[in-house]
Structures are given as structure tokens and as C-alpha cells.
Amino acid sequence: MHLNKRIAKTILAVVVPLGMIGSVALVGGVASAKSATGTVTCTGMTASITFTPALVPGTATSKKESTTITNGQLTGCTGSAAGSTVTSGTLVAKPIKGKSNSCTSFATSAGTSKFSFTITWNGNGGSSKASFVGANFNTSPPVGFTLSNGKVTKSFATTSATDTADLDSTSTTNITNCVTDTSSASVAGLTISGGSATY
């Protein structure tokens, strides 16, 4: 009886420390993930923009408007650090709140809007948190938006990030007409089919 108790105590004395070592190793493995250094440049961007409610020409019909960006992808990416395997990133954006669903108001308010993105990079890029204040609405081809002087934390940290989002031909026509022609159709969404990013 005493022998069995001694054997049990011996087993516990060996197993418990091994379990603790396993736990420490697991925690260490999670904590060892590092943010990527250097810079990253991407030559392609795609995303979908949805307006709720839809943007309208002329006078606004709502004092509230939400802009949602989905399916964001950065492609053709290259990291500057030695050994970087980053070639693409998935971009998730926080909804952007507005005070008018007028197309003209949307174009002008973009200059003071706040943009927040989380980018998850492939390869050994880790993830980035990017924030921008204001966007230029580019009316000359390619029509779209330019975000500059962005702050990026975690991977590819910088205070001079730049994003350029170019609209496809259909979106270009729709938003241009909505801004300039009060008899044009409303715009429920836009498609970003090109662009670039530098972090």
C-alpha cells in the first residue's frame, strides 16, 4: 500500500513539471511572433465600398450615412527586410460614419474622414494597424482616393503610409455623374479595381 503511494507520488513529481514545461513552451511559442520590420510596397488593391443609405445627387435625403469597405486585398507586395516573404495582404476596414448621403457632401467630407484598417499579411508579415485622417478625392483619371501621412503600428510601422484606391470604369462614371448631375441615379456602392500601398 505504501509502495503504491510512493510510486504515485514519484509519477506526479515527474509528470507535473513536464506539463508545466509544455505550458511554458506553448506560451513562449505564441509570444515569439514578431512584427515585420522595414517597409512594404504593394502595386495592387481591390475592395468593395457600400453606402447605407445610397448616395444621391443634389440634396441629401438622410443626415446619417455609413460607408463600409469589404473584400479588401493588397497584391503585388514586396517587403524591404531581408528574408521577407510578404506578397499580399487582407485589409479589413472599420465602417466610416457620415452626416449626409449627398454625393457632393461625400466627395468633400472625405477630406476630414477617419479611416482605420487592419492588414493581415501573408508569409512572415504578421499584421498592421493603419489609420489615416482625410482622403483626397481624385477627379482626374484614374478616379479614386488617395490617403497619405498614415500612421501604422505593429508590422511595417511608419507615420508616412500612403494608400491609393482607383475605381473601376463603371464606378467612375456613376460617382462622377452623381456629383455633377442632379438628375443622375443614386450610388449604392463602388468597386476599387486598382491602386497601391506603401507602409
Protein Blocks (a to p, Z undefined) as FASTA:
>chain_A
ZZmmmmmmmmmmmmmmmmmmmmmmmmmmmmmpccdehjdddfbdcddddddddddehjaf
bfbdcdddehiacehiacfbghiabfbdcddddddddfbfcfklmmmmmmmcccdddddd
ehjlopaddddedjaddfbdceddddehiacehjhiafkbccdddddfklmmmmmmmmmm
mkbccdfbdcdfbdcddZZ
